[in-house]
Amino acid sequence: MKVLFRKWIEHVEKPLAPFTTVENKYVIKEILGKGSYGFTYLVEDEQKNQKVLKQLRRYKRLDHSGVKAFEREATILKDFQHPAFPQFFEKFEDKSQKRFIVMEFKKGKTYEQLIFDDKVQYTEEEAIKELYQVLKLVKIIHNKGYVHRDLRIPNILKCENTHYIIDFGLARRVTDKVDKEEKLNRLDKRLFRENTFKSDFYALGHFLLFLLYSSYEPETNKKKTWEEELLISSQCKIILRKMLQIDAAYNGIDHLINDVEKCLN
């Protein structure tokens, strides 16, 4: 019954409408996303500055783990004082007991927008260079003792030559125990969500493949593996196989960065 109630609440709960004012100072301009934990909005404050407002879903407010995860994101953002990650501004609860976090809005495009909208194609060298820039940011996260656990295409932004990583809603300290509800049966989901550094490498392996496929032209309809389809160097294949945990996985980011640097030299 509890699961059915949660699914029903999640289905019927609607995000706040554009032009709604929250706490008499944040005007919602558009909805940026809808996740399992909440809604994310682009808002303007009293000085017309753009910010991101994240709202915890109603059923998650009744769930201790949901509230804990929401609070954790605020704590993590406060722990990072770096221009590559969103700056934390405040958290609050309104009169109707809705919980919110306010953070910096990072302007940039996802790689999906760059590839499909802007028609950018990446050679192997260019793709590796993009990965290298992102890895330098992930190293900051890992050195702080955190695993991001959600390094998907929508959460990596690029604005000209500057890269950003956003959405720390699933991030955890590497020493944290994963909640029971987060234990996943599917292997690929588990590899993405494991509370180890290698889960971030696994996600970035898929990120690298996404970039490499931007310049791929299929020669046949026959289904092949990425190793059969992509004409890439042996060193790039070695890196990908380790990131995707086909071969023994990277245990730390320095080893991965060193291999990527060799690939660039």
N, C-alpha and C positions, 0 to 999 in steps of 0.2 A: 504493500500500500504506500509506503514511504517513497519508493522509486516512482510509482505511478503519479503520486501527488507532485513530486519534484518535476517530472516531465510535463505535467499539465500546467504548472505554474510557469515553467520555462517557455511553454508554447504560447500562453495567453499574455504574458507580461510584455508590454510594449515599451520601447525607449521613449525618452522625452522628445517632444516635437521641436522642430526648429523654431527659433525666436522665443522659446521658453527662457525665462530668467531664473537662475538658481542663486539663492542666498542674496538676492537683490544686487548682484554684481557680475554674474557670468551669464552672458547671452549665448544660447546655443545657435551656432551657424549651420552645422551639418553633423550627421552621424558618421563617424569614421569606421566604426566596427561594432560587431556583436559577438561576444564570446561566451563561453560557458560560465564565466565568473561575472561578467558584467557588460555594460555598454560603454563605448568610448565616443566622446564628442569633441569637435573643434568648437571652441568658444572664444568670445571676446570679453575682456574684463572692462572695468570702468574707463580705463585709458585707451581702449580699443586695441590692446595688445592681444595677439592670438595665443591661446593656451590649449592644453588638452585636459579635458575633464573626464574622469573615469568613474562610473557608477556601479556599485555592487548590486547584483541581481537580488530580487526579493527573497527567493528560496535560499540563496546563499547567506542572507542575513540571519536566517534561522538555523544555519549550519555552522557549528563552531569552526570547522576546518576551512569553510569559505571565508569567514571573517578573519581568521588567522592568516590566510593567504593574501587577503586584501591588505591587511596591516603589514604583512611582510614586504609587499612591494614598496610601500611607502618607506619602510626602514631601509631597504636596499637602495632606493633612489637617493635617500639622504646620505648614504655611505659613499656614493660616487660623486665626486666633485670634478667632473671632466667634461669638456665641451662635446665629446662624442656621444654622451648619454644624456637623456632628458634630465633637466634640473627639477628637483622637487620643490613645490611651493607651499602647499598646505593640504591637510585632510580635515574633513568635518562631517557632521551628521545634521541633516535638516530637521524641521519640525515633524515631518512624516517618517522620520527615522531612516531615511535614505542615506547611505554612506557614500562619500565622494573623496577622490584624490585629485589634486590639481598639479599638473606638471608642465614643463616646457614643451612647446610644439616645435618639432624639428622639421624644417622644410627640406624636402628632397624627393627623389623618385625611387621607387622600388626597381629592382632589376627586371621585373616583369614589365613594368611601364617602359623601361629603357629598351628592352628587346622587342616587345610587341607594338608599342605605340611609337617609339622613336626609331625603330628598325635598326638598333645597334647590334652588330655582330662581333663576337669576340673570337680572336684567334687563340691558340693554346697559350702563347706568351702573354697576351692581354688578359686572359682569364686567370692565369696564375698570378699576375700582378694585382688583379682585383682581390683575389683570395688573400694575398700577402698583406694588403692594407687592412682587410677585415681581421685577419689573425692578430695583427698588432693591437687591435682594440680588444679582442677576446683575451689576449694575454693580460690586459689590465684587469678584466673581470676575474680570470682565474687566479691571478696573483693576490686578489682581495679575498680569495677563498670561496668564490661563488661559481656555480654552473648556471648558464643562462637557460638551457633546456628548451629553447624555442627559437633557434636561429633559422627560421624559415625565410623564404624570399620576402614576405611582407614586412619583416622586422629588420631588414638591412637596407638602409637608405644611402643614396649618393646625391650630393648637390655639388655640381661642377667636379672638383677634385677632392672633396671632403666626404668622408664616410661617417655614418651614424648607425648605432644599434639601439633599437627601441624595444618597448614592451617587456618589462621584467616581471610580469605577472606569474610566470612559472619558475622563476629563478629560485635557487636554493643554495644554502651553504653546502659545501661538499660533505660536511660532517653531519648534515641533517638526516633524519630518518624520513623516508617517503611515506606519506599518509596511505592508509589501506585502500582508499578509494582511487588512488593513483596507480595501483598495481595493474598492469595491463598484460593481456594474454598474447596479443599479436606481436611477433618478433620485431617488426619494423617500428611499431609504436614504442615498444620497450626500449629499443636502441636510441630512439629520439629522446625519451623521457628519463632514462637512467640518471641517477644522481651522481654521475661521475664525469670527469672532464671529457672522456671519450665520446659521450653523447653529443657534446657540442661539435666534436670533430666529425662525427657521423652526419650531423645536419649540414655541416659545411662541405662534406663530400658531395652531398646532393646539390648544394649551391654551386659547386665547381662544375658538376655535370650539367646543370642548367645553363651555365655560361658557355660551356663547350658545345652544347647542342644548338646554340644560337646560330652557328655557321655550318651546321650539318645539313647536307642535301642527300636524302635517301635515294639509293640507286635501285632498290627493289622493295616490293611490299612484304617480302619475307621478314619475319620477326627475328631480330638478332639481339645479342647482348651489347651493352655499351662498349665492351672491349673489342667486339667484332666490328662495330659500326664506326667508332671514332678513330680517326687517324691521328694519334697522339704519341708522344715520345714514351719510351720505356720508363723513364724517370717519373713522368706524370702518372703513368699507370700504377707504378709502385706506390706513389703517394695516395692515389685514389683507393687502391685496394686496402691500404692500412686505415684510411679514414672511414671507409665503409665496413671495416672489420671483416673483410673477406680473408685477409691475412692478419697476423698479430697486430692489434691496434696500437696506436700511439698512446703512451702512458702520460706524456706531458707535452705542453705546447712548444717548448723550446726545441725538442727533437723535430716536431712537425715544421716549425719555422725554418730550421736549418736545412731540411730537405727541400722546402720550397725555394729557399735562397739558392741552393745548388741548381735547381731547375731554371732559375733566372740568369745564372752566370754562364 
